Amino acid sequence: MEDKDIGAASVDGVISSLGNAKISVMDRGFLYGDSIYEVIRTFDGTPLFFDEHWNRFKNSAKLVNLKLSFSKQELLVEIRKIFDEVKLPKGIDFYIRYIVTRGQGPIDLFPHSNLNQSLIVIVKKMRSWEEVFYRRGIKLAVPQIKRNSINTLDPNIKGGNYLNNILGLMSSRELGADDCLMLNEGGHITESSSSNIFFVIKNNLVTPSKSSGNLNGLTKCAVQEICKNKGIENSEIYIDLNMIDQANECFITSSTRGIMPVASIILSNGKVIKFPDGGGKYTRKLISYYEDYLNNYVASNKDFLLYKKL
Ligand SMILES: Cc1ncc(COP(=O)(O)O)c(C=O)c1O
């Protein structure tokens, strides 16, 4: 079986293979991106930060005026059902994406009050990122397109419309990079297409302030908690491109990537800023602390265990 086929999905409780899972063309998630979601990874059979993802999911629901029809516990039961019913290899880590769409309805932008929301859960083998992204680092570029502002489509809505990020990612690939570093309309750095970003500038660890417009990433929060526990000073500030001229380290964070060093950033004027291969002192230390943090999380969150990793 190929890696891409390892997995299963549940659509409103009906479990099938990834290829056979279907939703209606009249679903508002499909028609309008009228949906919200979360992505969790498992680590040794435990879904990481289950509570934190649920809280962020509830916040997305609030931001799009959606009243969730199920509880956190019911979601956990739904996810477990997939692992119980489908024979999935137990020696690997999984990617779990849960999505709620506002449901099926007439083709009409206005969501009618009688819609029934759909819950879709996708479980698949965790993708492994290119080895060079960790050994050397990922290359970023600053695209022309700006990140949605908080007042247009709040980046804290983790919703089913990622066109803003997709366009940023596509143009950064055209510029010869692997991913993008998006600015807001005011020229402040926000985040990458699906990760938060940190810099070390003059020995200060910094990440863009929430009001720059970025998703409040759970890996970012974990890094901040580690820093607090280890006494590493860090702050959220407005960061513009002039400031990163003086940065000597940079890394991105996300649930599926963990902490990934940034090798270089191609600026809008073509200038390239380079960072140490494999990350500098702060980055390497945080990567190692994050590993311990995950091991501790797994050891103290056995209640969430989905399957025993062999
Ligand atoms: C736009 C965006 N920013 C940041 C992140 C990182 O968030 P997390 O660390 O919770 O995965 C993601 C993850 O999906 C994202 O889509």
The ligand as a MOL file (V3000), in Angstrom:
LIG
                    3D

  0  0  0     0  0            999 V3000
M  V30 BEGIN CTAB
M  V30 COUNTS 16 16 0 0 0
M  V30 BEGIN ATOM
M  V30 1 C -1.9980 29.8840 8.6650 0
M  V30 2 C -1.3740 29.0470 9.7320 0
M  V30 3 N -0.5310 29.6230 10.6000 0
M  V30 4 C 0.0740 28.9140 11.5810 0
M  V30 5 C -0.1470 27.5540 11.7170 0
M  V30 6 C 0.5300 26.7710 12.8020 0
M  V30 7 O -0.3990 26.4020 13.7830 0
M  V30 8 P -0.1830 25.1090 14.6760 0
M  V30 9 O 1.1340 25.2700 15.3580 0
M  V30 10 O -1.3180 25.1510 15.6560 0
M  V30 11 O -0.2140 23.9330 13.7800 0
M  V30 12 C -1.0240 26.9150 10.8210 0
M  V30 13 C -1.2760 25.4920 10.9500 0
M  V30 14 O -2.0920 24.9240 10.3200 0
M  V30 15 C -1.6540 27.6800 9.8100 0
M  V30 16 O -2.4980 27.1140 8.9220 0
M  V30 END ATOM
M  V30 BEGIN BOND
M  V30 1 1 1 2
M  V30 2 1 2 3
M  V30 3 2 2 15
M  V30 4 2 3 4
M  V30 5 1 4 5
M  V30 6 1 5 6
M  V30 7 2 5 12
M  V30 8 1 6 7
M  V30 9 1 7 8
M  V30 10 2 8 9
M  V30 11 1 8 10
M  V30 12 1 8 11
M  V30 13 1 12 13
M  V30 14 1 12 15
M  V30 15 2 13 14
M  V30 16 1 15 16
M  V30 END BOND
M  V30 END CTAB
M  END
